[in-house]
């Protein structure tokens, strides 16, 4: 299977941690209406940052504590 491997958020966070992320203007959305497989258009020279960590939060308090750090 080629393409971006679906849209699960945990996979997206892992991908961004390993590869970095590009600005939206450099990574246009392709509609699934065509039903054809597309290659991701990742370009290392357009990376503007990387996710350093992620996890699951089980309460609003945990979210607030995390965002205050």
Legacy VTK file of the C-alpha trace (Angstrom):
# vtk DataFile Version 3.0
C-alpha trace
ASCII
DATASET POLYDATA
POINTS 69 float
0.000 0.000 0.000
1.348 3.397 -0.887
0.177 6.810 0.199
-0.096 8.241 3.697
-1.372 5.068 5.410
-4.740 6.425 6.518
-5.637 9.124 8.978
-5.114 7.769 12.495
-3.875 10.562 14.761
-1.406 8.369 16.651
0.233 7.413 13.353
0.355 11.087 12.378
2.100 12.019 15.642
4.642 9.205 15.205
5.271 10.224 11.603
5.793 13.865 12.586
8.105 12.867 15.436
10.240 10.774 13.063
10.087 12.943 9.936
8.997 16.423 10.935
6.085 18.405 9.572
5.698 20.771 6.676
3.473 23.871 6.417
-0.011 23.208 5.025
0.686 25.249 1.899
3.424 22.736 1.003
1.313 19.648 1.647
-2.018 20.028 -0.111
-4.977 17.769 0.701
-5.945 15.218 -1.932
-9.593 14.157 -1.922
-10.408 10.490 -1.539
-13.127 10.869 -4.197
-10.764 9.698 -6.943
-10.224 6.373 -5.145
-6.665 6.195 -6.479
-3.579 5.703 -4.366
-1.319 8.727 -4.133
2.224 9.022 -2.869
2.753 11.306 0.109
4.467 14.466 -1.023
6.875 14.744 1.884
9.951 16.875 1.235
12.655 16.984 3.902
13.806 20.450 2.817
10.319 21.861 3.598
10.190 20.583 7.204
9.536 23.416 9.668
9.500 21.465 12.940
9.243 18.116 14.707
7.008 16.685 17.401
9.165 15.912 20.435
6.626 13.802 22.287
2.985 12.925 22.594
0.702 10.892 24.780
-2.830 10.302 25.957
-4.556 12.577 28.445
-7.416 11.241 30.519
-8.866 14.445 31.936
-9.243 18.166 31.362
-6.960 18.765 34.367
-4.198 16.672 32.762
-4.564 18.668 29.539
-4.329 21.959 31.398
-1.301 20.807 33.395
0.436 19.696 30.201
-0.204 22.926 28.314
1.063 25.034 31.224
4.531 23.441 31.023
LINES 1 70
69 0 1 2 3 4 5 6 7 8 9 10 11 12 13 14 15 16 17 18 19 20 21 22 23 24 25 26 27 28 29 30 31 32 33 34 35 36 37 38 39 40 41 42 43 44 45 46 47 48 49 50 51 52 53 54 55 56 57 58 59 60 61 62 63 64 65 66 67 68
